[in-house]
Amino acid sequence: MDELLEWRKEFPILAKTVYMISHSLGAMPRRTRERLAEYAEVWATRGIRAWEEGWWEMPVAVGDLIGKIIGAGPGEVVMQQNVSICQAIVTSCLDWTAKRNQIVSEALNFPSNLYIYHGLERLGARLVTVPSDDGITVPLERMLAAIDEQTLLVSVSHVLYRSSYVQDLEAITRRVHEAGAMVIADIYQSAGSVPLDVRKIGVDFATGGSVKWLCGGPGAGYLYVRRDLWAGLEPRMTGWMAHRAPFEFESGPIDYAGNAFRFLNGRPNVPALYAARSGYEIIHQVGVENIRAKSVRQTERLIALAEEAGFAVRCPRDPARRGGTVTVEVPNGKQVAQELLRRDFLVDYRPAAGIRIAPHFYTTDEELELTIREIRRIMEKLRK
């Protein structure tokens, strides 16, 4: 018996769809509707008083729920709207005009991150992207070799979004620190599906969002900063929430807060923070270790089913190096994916990869078979 299936009743959409898209948008928990109603009630009844009664502290209070999942300590995670903002805050702390001005990242990093790094070239940064030979993996030795005494920041995806390849974050972090550089880990595709302890690994920064495996919905990104680095980091991308005494409304250069508030800027996206909490609580209660064990089993089965159907699989075969997504490459993949969506089989398609299929802890084994069977039926129809 799969005890995790008891959670299916907590996610309304599962009653009418085959939901295989948690790598892109996790299913909404039933209780999220209640949390959003709570937000509306607080605003309606407490008005401006809501800020001092909890809203102002929400970026850290909600961040603590993320911290329990990724191994951060209390007060070490702050909430932002998305990863792009988090990346911009981190990079704004650093001097890109000095001799040590190199950014190292994998070429398969999510494009939004790379856009930011290319933008930093206008400030003097030098971007080095480590290539992939197969479009699926990034050789660890190649990644380590790219880090040298000129490197200031290494940006690494814990799990690659395109292929679900799990990188050796611990080995990369160790090499980064040996070189005297810092590392920012994009954990968007691992948090909530692959066990992770940011303090044990020693990453300097970690960022991600709530949309995917955390089932927290859009508008709630998060940033972890290693506590011993706080005092030496002064973001140029800042705002009044980062001030030591924001309600003094002092003019002139900012006097940064002594805690993680120094990595905030303007007012938080309060409705998104209300919405996100339910997913975090459920993921923590289910346990990432339990989620990972089921994910390994189901992705292994999904690969076998895809290969039996004659489909090319573009993700790692080694379970230790595979995240929660299986990418299947078929002719007319984009068209097939669109037809799957029309039939209430929720997946997505990515160019140069294929159809991404992602079971989560609430997925039944039967749904794996149904998904592959439906792809076959669509392909047979397209061939006629």
ChimeraX attribute file (.defattr): number of C-alpha atoms within 10 A of each C-alpha:
attribute: neighborCount
match mode: 1-to-1
recipient: residues
	/A:1	4
	/A:2	11
	/A:3	8
	/A:4	16
	/A:5	13
	/A:6	10
	/A:7	14
	/A:8	17
	/A:9	13
	/A:10	17
	/A:11	17
	/A:12	13
	/A:13	15
	/A:14	16
	/A:15	10
	/A:16	9
	/A:17	14
	/A:18	23
	/A:19	26
	/A:20	25
	/A:21	21
	/A:22	24
	/A:23	27
	/A:24	20
	/A:25	20
	/A:26	23
	/A:27	26
	/A:28	22
	/A:29	24
	/A:30	15
	/A:31	15
	/A:32	21
	/A:33	13
	/A:34	14
	/A:35	19
	/A:36	18
	/A:37	15
	/A:38	15
	/A:39	18
	/A:40	14
	/A:41	12
	/A:42	16
	/A:43	14
	/A:44	11
	/A:45	10
	/A:46	12
	/A:47	10
	/A:48	12
	/A:49	12
	/A:50	15
	/A:51	14
	/A:52	9
	/A:53	12
	/A:54	11
	/A:55	21
	/A:56	15
	/A:57	15
	/A:58	19
	/A:59	25
	/A:60	21
	/A:61	20
	/A:62	21
	/A:63	28
	/A:64	22
	/A:65	21
	/A:66	34
	/A:67	24
	/A:68	17
	/A:69	23
	/A:70	24
	/A:71	17
	/A:72	24
	/A:73	17
	/A:74	14
	/A:75	19
	/A:76	21
	/A:77	31
	/A:78	28
	/A:79	31
	/A:80	28
	/A:81	19
	/A:82	19
	/A:83	24
	/A:84	17
	/A:85	20
	/A:86	27
	/A:87	23
	/A:88	17
	/A:89	20
	/A:90	22
	/A:91	19
	/A:92	17
	/A:93	16
	/A:94	16
	/A:95	14
	/A:96	20
	/A:97	12
	/A:98	12
	/A:99	13
	/A:100	18
	/A:101	21
	/A:102	24
	/A:103	26
	/A:104	24
	/A:105	25
	/A:106	23
	/A:107	16
	/A:108	21
	/A:109	20
	/A:110	15
	/A:111	10
	/A:112	11
	/A:113	20
	/A:114	19
	/A:115	11
	/A:116	15
	/A:117	23
	/A:118	15
	/A:119	12
	/A:120	19
	/A:121	16
	/A:122	11
	/A:123	12
	/A:124	15
	/A:125	22
	/A:126	20
	/A:127	20
	/A:128	18
	/A:129	17
	/A:130	19
	/A:131	16
	/A:132	15
	/A:133	8
	/A:134	8
	/A:135	15
	/A:136	20
	/A:137	22
	/A:138	20
	/A:139	15
	/A:140	14
	/A:141	10
	/A:142	13
	/A:143	21
	/A:144	17
	/A:145	10
	/A:146	17
	/A:147	25
	/A:148	17
	/A:149	14
	/A:150	17
	/A:151	23
	/A:152	25
	/A:153	24
	/A:154	23
	/A:155	23
	/A:156	27
	/A:157	27
	/A:158	26
	/A:159	27
	/A:160	27
	/A:161	22
	/A:162	26
	/A:163	27
	/A:164	26
	/A:165	28
	/A:166	24
	/A:167	22
	/A:168	16
	/A:169	21
	/A:170	16
	/A:171	13
	/A:172	22
	/A:173	23
	/A:174	15
	/A:175	19
	/A:176	23
	/A:177	15
	/A:178	13
	/A:179	15
	/A:180	15
	/A:181	21
	/A:182	19
	/A:183	25
	/A:184	24
	/A:185	22
	/A:186	25
	/A:187	22
	/A:188	27
	/A:189	29
	/A:190	27
	/A:191	25
	/A:192	30
	/A:193	30
	/A:194	25
	/A:195	16
	/A:196	20
	/A:197	16
	/A:198	23
	/A:199	16
	/A:200	10
	/A:201	15
	/A:202	15
	/A:203	23
	/A:204	21
	/A:205	22
	/A:206	28
	/A:207	27
	/A:208	27
	/A:209	29
	/A:210	30
	/A:211	25
	/A:212	24
	/A:213	31
	/A:214	31
	/A:215	29
	/A:216	30
	/A:217	25
	/A:218	18
	/A:219	22
	/A:220	29
	/A:221	27
	/A:222	26
	/A:223	29
	/A:224	29
	/A:225	24
	/A:226	18
	/A:227	17
	/A:228	8
	/A:229	10
	/A:230	18
	/A:231	13
	/A:232	8
	/A:233	15
	/A:234	20
	/A:235	20
	/A:236	16
	/A:237	17
	/A:238	19
	/A:239	17
	/A:240	21
	/A:241	20
	/A:242	24
	/A:243	23
	/A:244	16
	/A:245	14
	/A:246	15
	/A:247	9
	/A:248	8
	/A:249	9
	/A:250	12
	/A:251	6
	/A:252	6
	/A:253	7
	/A:254	18
	/A:255	15
	/A:256	24
	/A:257	20
	/A:258	12
	/A:259	14
	/A:260	22
	/A:261	23
	/A:262	24
	/A:263	30
	/A:264	26
	/A:265	19
	/A:266	11
	/A:267	13
	/A:268	20
	/A:269	17
	/A:270	19
	/A:271	17
	/A:272	22
	/A:273	29
	/A:274	23
	/A:275	28
	/A:276	30
	/A:277	25
	/A:278	23
	/A:279	28
	/A:280	25
	/A:281	18
	/A:282	17
	/A:283	24
	/A:284	17
	/A:285	10
	/A:286	15
	/A:287	16
	/A:288	21
	/A:289	15
	/A:290	15
	/A:291	21
	/A:292	20
	/A:293	13
	/A:294	21
	/A:295	24
	/A:296	21
	/A:297	12
	/A:298	23
	/A:299	23
	/A:300	16
	/A:301	15
	/A:302	26
	/A:303	23
	/A:304	14
	/A:305	17
	/A:306	23
	/A:307	14
	/A:308	10
	/A:309	13
	/A:310	11
	/A:311	19
	/A:312	15
	/A:313	21
	/A:314	24
	/A:315	24
	/A:316	20
	/A:317	14
	/A:318	12
	/A:319	15
	/A:320	13
	/A:321	15
	/A:322	23
	/A:323	29
	/A:324	29
	/A:325	32
	/A:326	28
	/A:327	27
	/A:328	24
	/A:329	20
	/A:330	19
	/A:331	12
	/A:332	11
	/A:333	20
	/A:334	17
	/A:335	13
	/A:336	22
	/A:337	23
	/A:338	15
	/A:339	17
	/A:340	19
	/A:341	15
	/A:342	10
	/A:343	12
	/A:344	12
	/A:345	23
	/A:346	22
	/A:347	23
	/A:348	22
	/A:349	20
	/A:350	16
	/A:351	9
	/A:352	12
	/A:353	19
	/A:354	24
	/A:355	25
	/A:356	26
	/A:357	26
	/A:358	28
	/A:359	27
	/A:360	25
	/A:361	26
	/A:362	21
	/A:363	22
	/A:364	17
	/A:365	14
	/A:366	9
	/A:367	17
	/A:368	22
	/A:369	14
	/A:370	13
	/A:371	22
	/A:372	20
	/A:373	14
	/A:374	16
	/A:375	23
	/A:376	18
	/A:377	12
	/A:378	15
	/A:379	17
	/A:380	10
	/A:381	9
	/A:382	12
	/A:383	6
	/A:384	5
